[in-house]
């Protein structure tokens, strides 16, 4: 059924030997080619193999071929093609990415994973996209759930889950060299080599470097927000038996990004507008073992360690994370398919203190213990099933959290699927929301003769806050009215309670300073509803079209700027055309409605915009590919999203890029 696919999870059971060839084929297929696939099994939304068109959720797949043909160079830009996601670029190295509302520079209701390793940042909540990169030629696919995924994934999988999956070393043998250049990019290079160490033991190593220029401001001036990145890694895949599979992988990265920061100081003019060079370094290593007990029973163990350090003016963060996950799947009778698991997550952080930003405590270690259980019950074989499950967690911020889900799947005919779901999900507060103080503004107060005093607006975390919670109702319908044409419709109604927002409190004196505090409280609520529609049409064997539309309505209580970032209408149209002479002509158009988004303590209005990207790829030989693309062709430049803290607002310019890739 094309665009509606089942989610694959790296931490889940891998494909069986009989499905490996089919999986390799799927990895190379574009999203539109999936329309022609009648029966494909992947690791599903339920962490087990499920038919592609039998996912009782709003699920989408972005393939490596989609990314290649549209000339995409970053992970967040690859997500722009998913209906229901709001992807907006802030500057050269930052994006706002969310599902079903609440978009922000650190959108905190969307859980992101890379090969089963979470990249959700516990310091501020959300993802810093400027530090998340892979060699895109290694990408297998990106799988997206829109809607709660907390029953299996736990806290923070409130509005969706995105799992970024890379290929096995076995599928990346040989040499790959690529280089690209563009109006925004200095020449970049990437290299990969894959080889075989022994029978069924494969490896690959890679490295990449890029240097991206800063974006322009609204006046056309240079914003000085350039981004330089160096990254490398290795992966080993070993299958000692038909039932066992081991994976070991690691990555290193070193980034330098420039930002225009407003740093508050206690001396005139009280705000330092500084162009800073922030330095991000990190490393991670992940190991996984999967054992197939039988066709319907399996065991999986996964562990990873992640080290990260960020140095910037006014702040620094050092963090170490360890995570362990175990899960077991088994049948019970003829109607029950059960999967259960246990997990442990440990993180230790360290922050410095400054007048601008203070953390309490400066160092903290937190633990998370979790368990989940899920049962898929077949009521009528091949026609009707129900899945019930829940995640149980204990964290050091809010204690016990229970996140259940109930999903119903009805397949009245081979060409139709109806699904419904009701779920509960929570977002746990971040380190910032529970233990930080930000002195946001300073002004001199000379109302008392002979005495100089200062008025300081300060934002305070609150160690007593609880989790935000969501009750979600979803209904979806998929159908294929004719061969080569499919539709997917998903609707939802969400109720949010205990949303965290700043609440003003009475002022108090600290020596010569009068503090006007705003403190995080669980004092907000919201209702959202919407519809997401996508369609695939194979016009001819050489030409395919994909379209998507989403509508979102958000009612906030109160109408707080912290909860903005909600375009009501979004539309997209993509075309993939194969031409003679080994040419591919591709294009994508995106419309995003006007939206109001948080900017500092206030809001900024982002006008509606229409974006057009076009690309032409030539394959002179089987091993050589040359591509050229035009991006944002309809405007000289336009804004997409404001920055929370930058003193300079950037815009996205019209651009051209070219890339050459050689495999041998």
C-alpha positions in Angstrom: 0.0 0.0 0.0 2.8 2.4 -0.8 3.4 5.2 1.6 1.8 3.5 4.6 4.5 1.2 5.8 5.3 -0.5 9.1 8.0 0.9 11.2 11.3 -0.9 11.6 13.2 -0.7 14.8 16.9 -1.5 15.0 16.5 -2.6 18.7 13.9 -5.1 17.6 14.2 -8.5 16.0 16.0 -8.5 12.7 14.6 -10.1 9.5 14.8 -13.8 9.1 17.1 -15.4 6.6 14.3 -16.0 4.2 13.5 -12.3 4.1 17.0 -10.9 3.8 17.0 -10.7 0.0 13.6 -9.0 0.1 14.9 -6.5 2.8 17.9 -5.7 0.6 15.6 -5.0 -2.3 13.4 -2.8 -0.1 16.4 -0.8 1.0 17.2 0.2 -2.6 13.6 1.0 -3.5 12.2 4.5 -3.7 9.1 5.4 -1.8 7.1 5.4 -5.1 8.3 1.9 -6.0 6.8 0.6 -2.8 3.4 1.1 -4.5 4.0 -2.0 -6.6 5.0 -4.2 -3.6 2.0 -6.4 -2.6 3.6 -8.4 0.2 6.7 -7.1 2.0 7.6 -8.0 5.6 9.7 -5.5 7.7 10.2 -5.1 11.4 7.0 -3.3 12.3 5.5 -0.8 14.5 5.2 -3.6 17.0 9.0 -4.5 16.9 8.3 -7.6 14.8 7.7 -8.5 11.2 4.5 -7.2 9.8 3.1 -6.9 6.3 3.8 -3.4 4.9 0.2 -2.4 4.5 -0.9 -3.8 7.9 0.3 -1.1 10.2 -2.4 0.3 12.6 -0.8 3.7 12.7 0.2 6.7 10.5 3.6 5.4 9.3 5.8 6.6 6.5 9.1 5.5 5.0 11.8 7.7 3.5 14.1 5.6 1.4 17.7 6.1 0.4 16.6 6.5 -3.2 14.3 9.5 -2.3 17.2 11.2 -0.6 19.6 10.6 -3.5 17.2 11.8 -6.2 16.3 15.0 -4.5 19.9 15.9 -3.7 19.3 16.1 0.1 22.5 16.5 2.2 21.1 16.5 5.8 18.8 14.3 7.9 16.2 17.0 8.8 15.8 18.0 5.1 15.1 14.3 4.3 12.1 14.5 6.7 10.5 17.4 4.8 8.8 15.0 2.4 6.8 13.2 5.1 3.2 14.5 5.3 2.2 15.6 8.8 5.8 16.6 9.7 6.7 20.3 10.0 10.3 20.7 9.0 11.7 24.3 9.1 15.3 25.5 8.7 16.4 28.1 11.3 20.0 28.8 10.2 22.9 27.0 8.6 23.0 24.2 11.2 19.7 24.2 13.1 16.2 23.0 12.2 12.8 22.8 13.9 11.2 19.4 13.3 7.9 18.2 14.8 4.8 16.1 14.1 1.3 17.3 14.7 2.2 20.7 16.2 4.4 22.2 18.9 7.3 22.9 16.6 10.3 24.6 18.1 14.1 24.8 17.9 14.1 22.0 20.5 10.8 20.3 19.7 10.3 18.1 22.8 7.4 15.8 21.8 9.2 13.8 19.1 11.5 10.9 19.9 14.4 10.4 17.4 16.7 7.4 17.1 19.7 6.4 15.0 20.0 2.6 14.6 18.1 2.3 17.9 20.2 4.8 19.8 18.2 7.8 21.0 19.4 11.3 20.1 16.7 13.0 22.2 18.7 15.5 24.3 17.8 15.5 28.1 19.4 18.9 28.8 16.8 21.0 26.9 14.5 18.3 25.5 14.3 17.7 21.8 17.1 17.2 19.2 20.0 19.5 18.2 19.9 18.6 14.5 23.2 20.3 13.9 25.0 17.5 15.7 23.2 14.6 14.0 24.7 13.4 10.8 25.5 10.1 9.0 27.0 9.2 5.7 23.8 9.4 3.7 25.1 6.8 1.2 25.0 4.3 4.2 21.3 5.1 4.9 18.9 2.2 4.6 15.7 4.1 5.3 14.1 6.6 7.7 10.8 5.3 9.3 8.4 7.7 10.8 5.4 7.2 13.1 3.1 10.1 13.4 1.2 9.9 16.7 2.1 8.3 20.1 4.7 5.5 20.1 5.1 5.5 23.9 3.7 2.1 24.5 6.9 0.6 23.2 9.3 3.5 23.1 8.5 5.2 26.4 8.5 8.8 27.5 8.9 11.6 25.0 7.4 9.6 22.1 4.4 11.8 22.4 3.6 13.1 18.9 5.8 10.6 17.0 8.9 8.4 16.6 11.5 8.7 13.9 14.0 5.8 13.5 17.0 6.4 11.2 18.4 3.1 10.0 21.7 2.4 8.2 22.6 -0.5 6.0 24.5 -3.5 7.2 28.2 -3.7 6.4 27.4 -6.7 4.1 25.3 -4.3 1.9 28.1 -1.7 1.6 31.0 -3.6 0.2 33.6 -2.0 -2.0 34.7 1.6 -2.4 32.5 4.7 -2.5 33.9 8.3 -3.0 31.7 11.3 -3.3 32.2 15.1 -3.5 29.7 18.0 -3.6 29.7 21.7 -3.9 27.1 24.4 -3.9 26.2 28.0 -3.5 26.0 27.5 0.3 28.6 24.8 0.6 32.4 24.7 0.2 33.6 21.5 -1.5 32.8 18.5 0.7 34.2 14.9 0.5 33.0 11.5 1.7 34.7 8.1 1.6 33.6 4.6 2.5 35.3 1.2 2.2 33.6 -2.1 2.9 35.3 -5.5 3.1 35.0 -9.1 4.4 37.1 -10.4 7.3 35.8 -14.0 7.4 32.8 -16.1 6.5 29.7 -14.0 7.2 31.9 -11.3 8.9 31.7 -7.9 7.1 32.9 -4.5 8.0 32.9 -0.9 6.7 34.7 2.3 7.6 33.8 5.8 6.5 34.8 9.4 6.8 33.2 12.7 5.7 34.0 16.4 5.8 32.0 19.5 4.9 32.1 23.3 5.4 28.9 25.1 4.9 28.7 28.9 4.5 26.5 31.1 6.6 23.0 32.0 5.5 21.9 35.5 4.6 19.8 37.8 6.8 16.6 39.5 5.7 18.8 42.3 4.2 21.0 39.9 2.3 24.0 40.4 4.6 26.0 37.4 5.8 24.8 36.0 9.1 28.2 34.5 10.0 26.6 31.2 11.1 28.8 28.8 9.2 29.1 25.1 10.0 32.1 22.8 9.7 31.9 19.1 10.4 34.4 16.1 10.4 33.0 12.6 11.1 34.0 9.0 10.8 33.0 5.6 11.9 33.1 1.8 11.6 30.6 -1.0 11.5 30.9 -4.8 11.9 28.2 -7.3 11.0 28.6 -11.0 11.8 26.2 -13.9 11.3 27.9 -17.0 12.9 24.8 -19.1 12.4 21.5 -18.9 10.6 19.8 -17.9 13.9 22.3 -15.4 15.3 23.3 -11.9 14.2 25.8 -9.5 15.8 26.3 -5.8 15.1 29.0 -3.5 16.4 29.3 0.1 15.3 30.9 3.3 16.4 31.1 6.9 15.3 33.3 10.0 16.1 32.5 13.6 15.2 33.9 17.1 15.6 31.8 20.1 14.7 32.4 23.9 14.8 29.3 26.0 14.4 29.1 29.8 14.5 26.1 31.5 16.2 25.1 35.1 16.9 24.3 35.0 20.6 22.8 37.5 23.0 24.7 37.0 26.2 23.3 38.9 29.3 26.0 40.5 31.4 25.9 42.7 34.5 27.5 45.7 33.0 26.5 48.3 30.3 25.1 47.7 27.8 24.0 44.5 29.6 23.7 42.5 26.5 26.7 41.2 24.5 25.9 40.6 20.9 28.6 38.0 20.1 29.4 35.9 17.1 30.5 32.7 18.9 32.3 29.6 17.6 30.7 26.6 19.4 32.7 23.4 19.5 30.8 20.0 19.6 32.7 16.7 19.9 31.3 13.3 20.6 31.6 9.5 20.2 29.3 6.6 20.5 29.5 2.8 20.3 26.6 0.3 20.0 26.4 -3.5 20.1 23.4 -5.7 19.3 22.8 -9.5 19.3 19.7 -11.0 17.8 18.8 -14.7 18.2 16.0 -16.3 16.3 14.5 -19.1 18.4 11.9 -20.1 15.9 9.9 -18.4 13.1 7.7 -16.6 15.7 10.1 -16.4 18.6 13.2 -14.3 19.0 15.5 -12.7 21.6 17.3 -9.4 21.2 19.9 -7.6 23.4 21.3 -4.1 22.7 23.6 -1.7 24.6 25.3 1.5 23.7 27.5 4.2 25.2 27.4 7.9 24.1 29.8 10.7 25.0 29.2 14.3 24.1 30.8 17.7 24.9 29.6 21.1 23.7 31.5 24.2 24.4 30.0 27.6 23.8 30.0 31.1 25.2 28.1 31.3 28.4 27.5 27.5 28.6 29.1 24.1 28.3 27.7 20.6 28.6 29.4 17.3 29.1 27.3 14.2 29.0 27.9 10.4 29.2 25.0 8.0 28.5 24.7 4.2 28.8 21.6 2.3 27.7 20.7 -1.4 27.8 17.6 -3.0 26.2 16.4 -6.6 26.1 13.3 -8.0 24.4 11.7 -11.3 23.8 8.9 -12.3 21.4 6.9 -15.6 21.6 3.5 -16.9 20.5 0.8 -18.0 22.9 -1.7 -20.3 21.4 -2.9 -19.6 17.9 -4.2 -16.1 18.5 -1.7 -14.3 20.7 1.7 -12.9 19.6 3.4 -11.4 22.7 6.5 -9.3 22.9 8.0 -8.0 26.1 11.2 -6.3 27.2 13.2 -4.6 29.9 15.4 -1.5 29.7 17.9 0.6 31.7 19.1 4.1 30.8 21.8 6.0 32.7 23.1 9.5 32.0 25.6 11.7 33.8 26.0 15.4 33.0 28.2 18.3 34.0 27.6 22.1 33.5 29.6 25.2 34.4 28.0 28.2 36.1 27.9 31.8 34.8 25.8 34.9 35.4 23.8 34.2 32.2 23.1 30.5 32.9 23.2 28.6 36.1 22.4 24.9 36.7 21.3 23.3 40.0 23.1 21.0 40.7 26.1 21.5 38.4 26.5 17.8 38.0 23.7 15.1 38.0 23.3 11.4 37.4 19.9 10.1 36.5 18.5 6.6 35.9 15.5 5.2 34.1 14.2 1.7 34.5 11.6 0.4 32.1 9.5 -2.6 31.0 6.9 -3.1 28.3 4.6 -5.8 27.2 2.4 -6.1 24.2 -0.1 -8.7 22.8 -1.4 -8.8 19.3 -4.6 -10.8 19.4 -6.0 -12.2 16.1 -9.8 -12.0 16.3 -10.5 -13.0 12.7 -7.6 -14.4 10.7 -6.4 -12.0 8.0 -9.3 -9.7 8.8 -9.5 -8.4 12.3 -6.9 -8.0 15.1 -6.4 -5.9 18.2 -3.1 -5.0 19.9 -2.9 -3.9 23.5 0.2 -3.0 25.4 1.9 -0.6 27.8 5.3 0.8 28.8 6.1 1.1 32.5 8.9 3.4 33.5 10.5 4.9 36.6 12.6 8.0 36.2 14.4 10.3 38.7 12.3 13.4 37.8 8.7 12.3 38.0 8.7 8.7 39.3 6.4 6.1 37.8 4.9 6.6 34.4 2.5 4.2 32.7 1.8 4.6 28.9 -0.8 2.2 27.5 -2.1 1.8 24.0 -4.9 0.0 22.2 -4.9 -0.5 18.4 -7.5 -2.1 16.2 -6.8 -3.3 12.6 -9.6 -4.3 10.2 -8.9 -5.4 6.6 -12.3 -5.7 4.9 -10.7 -6.5 1.5 -7.2 -7.0 0.1 -7.2 -3.4 -1.1 -8.6 -1.7 2.0 -7.3 -1.2 5.6 -9.0 0.5 8.5 -7.3 1.2 11.8 -8.1 3.0 15.0 -6.1 3.7 18.2 -6.3 5.3 21.6 -3.0 5.9 23.5 -1.5 7.7 26.4 2.0 9.2 26.3 4.0 11.5 28.6 6.9 13.9 28.2 9.2 14.0 31.1 10.7 17.4 32.1 14.2 18.3 30.9 17.2 19.1 33.0 16.7 22.8 32.0 13.0 22.8 33.1 13.9 21.3 36.5 17.2 22.9 37.5 18.3 25.8 35.4 18.3 29.6 35.9 18.6 32.0 32.9 19.1 35.7 33.5 17.2 36.7 30.4 17.5 40.5 30.6 19.1 43.2 32.7 18.2 46.9 33.0 19.6 49.6 35.3 17.2 51.0 37.9 18.1 54.5 39.2 14.8 55.1 41.1 16.7 55.2 44.5 18.9 58.3 44.7 22.6 57.5 45.3 22.1 53.8 44.7 22.5 51.8 41.5 20.2 48.8 41.3 19.4 46.4 38.5 16.2 44.8 37.4 16.8 41.2 36.1 14.2 39.1 34.4 15.1 35.5 35.2 13.7 32.2 34.0 13.7 29.4 36.7 13.5 25.7 36.4 11.3 23.9 39.0 12.3 20.6 40.5 8.7 20.0 41.5 7.1 19.9 38.0 5.5 16.7 36.7 5.3 15.2 33.2 3.2 16.5 30.4 0.6 14.0 29.3 -1.4 13.2 26.2 -4.5 11.2 25.4 -4.6 10.6 21.7 -7.4 9.2 19.5 -6.5 8.2 15.9 -8.4 6.8 12.9 -7.0 5.8 9.6 -8.0 4.4 6.2 -5.9 3.1 3.3 -7.2 2.0 0.0 -6.0 1.2 -3.5 -8.8 2.0 -6.0 -6.7 0.8 -9.0 -3.3 -0.8 -9.7 -0.6 1.9 -9.2 -2.8 4.3 -7.3 -3.1 4.3 -3.5 -4.3 6.7 -0.8 -3.6 7.0 2.9 -5.8 9.0 5.3 -5.0 9.5 8.9 -7.1 11.6 11.4 -6.4 12.4 15.0 -7.7 14.3 18.1 -5.2 14.9 20.9 -5.8 16.2 24.5 -2.8 17.6 26.3 -2.7 18.4 30.0 -0.1 19.6 32.5 1.9 21.4 29.7 5.0 23.2 31.1 5.0 26.9 30.7 6.6 29.9 32.3 4.4 31.5 35.1 5.4 35.0 36.5 5.9 35.1 40.3 6.4 37.9 42.8 9.7 39.8 42.5 12.4 39.6 45.2 15.7 41.3 46.0 19.2 39.7 45.9 21.5 42.5 47.1 21.5 45.3 44.4 19.4 43.1 42.1 15.6 42.9 41.9 14.7 39.6 40.3 11.5 39.3 38.3 11.1 35.5 38.1 9.2 33.3 35.7 9.1 29.7 36.8 8.1 26.5 34.9 4.7 25.2 36.1 2.4 22.5 34.8 -0.1 25.2 33.9 -1.0 24.7 30.3 -3.4 22.5 28.2 -4.3 22.1 24.6 -6.5 20.3 22.1 -5.4 19.5 18.6 -7.1 17.8 15.7 -6.2 17.3 12.1 -6.0 15.1 9.0 -3.1 13.9 6.9 -3.6 12.6 3.4 -1.0 11.1 1.0 -1.3 9.5 -2.4 0.9 7.6 -4.8 0.3 7.4 -8.5 2.4 5.4 -11.0 1.5 7.3 -14.1 3.8 5.2 -16.3 6.6 2.7 -15.8 9.0 5.7 -15.9 7.0 8.4 -14.1 5.6 8.5 -10.6 3.9 11.2 -8.6 3.4 11.6 -4.8 1.3 14.1 -3.1 0.5 15.0 0.5 -1.6 17.4 2.5 -2.0 18.0 6.2 -4.4 20.1 8.2 -3.8 21.0 11.8 -5.9 23.0 14.3 -4.5 23.8 17.7 -6.4 25.3 20.7 -4.0 26.5 23.4 -4.9 27.3 27.0 -3.6 29.9 27.6 -2.4 31.0 24.1 1.2 30.8 25.2 4.1 31.6 22.8 5.9 28.5 24.1 3.3 26.3 22.4 3.4 28.0 18.9 4.9 26.7 15.7 1.8 25.2 14.1 1.1 25.9 10.4 -2.5 25.0 9.7 -2.0 23.8 6.1 0.9 22.1 4.4 1.0 20.6 0.9 3.6 18.8 -1.1 4.0 17.3 -4.5 6.9 15.2 -5.7 7.7 13.8 -9.2 10.2 11.2 -10.2 10.8 10.8 -13.9 13.2 8.4 -15.6 14.4 9.7 -19.0 16.4 8.1 -21.8 20.2 8.4 -21.9 20.5 7.2 -18.3 19.0 10.5 -16.9 16.6 11.1 -14.0 14.6 14.3 -13.7 13.1 14.9 -10.3 11.3 17.7 -8.5 9.5 18.6 -5.2 7.2 21.5 -4.3 6.3 22.3 -0.7 3.7 24.8 0.6 3.8 25.8 4.3 1.1 28.0 5.7 1.8 31.1 7.8 2.7 30.3 11.4 3.6 32.0 14.7 6.6 30.6 16.5 8.4 31.3 19.7 11.3 33.7 19.5 13.0 34.6 22.8 10.2 35.4 25.3 7.9 36.5 22.5 6.8 35.3 19.1 7.6 35.9 15.5 5.3 35.5 12.5 6.7 33.5 9.6 4.9 34.2 6.3 3.6 31.4 4.2 6.0 30.2 1.6 6.1 27.9 -1.5 9.4 26.1 -2.1 10.4 24.4 -5.4 13.4 22.0 -5.8 14.5 20.5 -9.2 17.2 18.0 -10.0 18.8 16.2 -12.9 21.0 13.1 -12.4 23.1 11.4 -15.1 24.6 7.9 -14.9 27.4 7.8 -17.5 28.3 4.3 -16.2 26.9 1.9 -13.7 29.5 3.0 -11.1 29.4 6.8 -11.7 26.6 9.3 -10.9 26.6 13.1 -11.5 23.8 15.3 -10.2 22.8 18.9 -10.2 20.0 20.5 -8.2 18.3 23.8 -7.8 16.8 24.5 -4.3 14.3 27.2 -3.2 13.9 28.3 -6.8 10.9 30.5 -6.4 12.4 33.1 -4.0 15.7 34.9 -3.6 15.3 34.0 0.0 12.6 33.5 2.7 12.4 32.8 6.4 11.2 29.4 7.7 11.5 29.6 11.5 12.9 32.0 14.1 15.8 31.3 16.4 15.1 31.1 20.2 18.3 32.9 21.2 20.1 34.3 18.1 20.4 38.1 17.7 20.3 37.6 13.9 17.4 36.1 12.0 18.5 34.2 8.9 16.6 33.3 5.7 16.9 30.4 3.3 18.3 31.5 -0.1 17.9 30.2 -3.6 20.8 27.8 -4.2 22.4 25.4 -6.6 24.4 22.2 -5.7 26.2 19.5 -7.6 27.5 16.1 -6.6 29.6 13.3 -8.1 29.5 9.8 -6.7 31.8 6.9 -7.7 31.4 3.3 -6.6 33.7 0.4 -7.4 
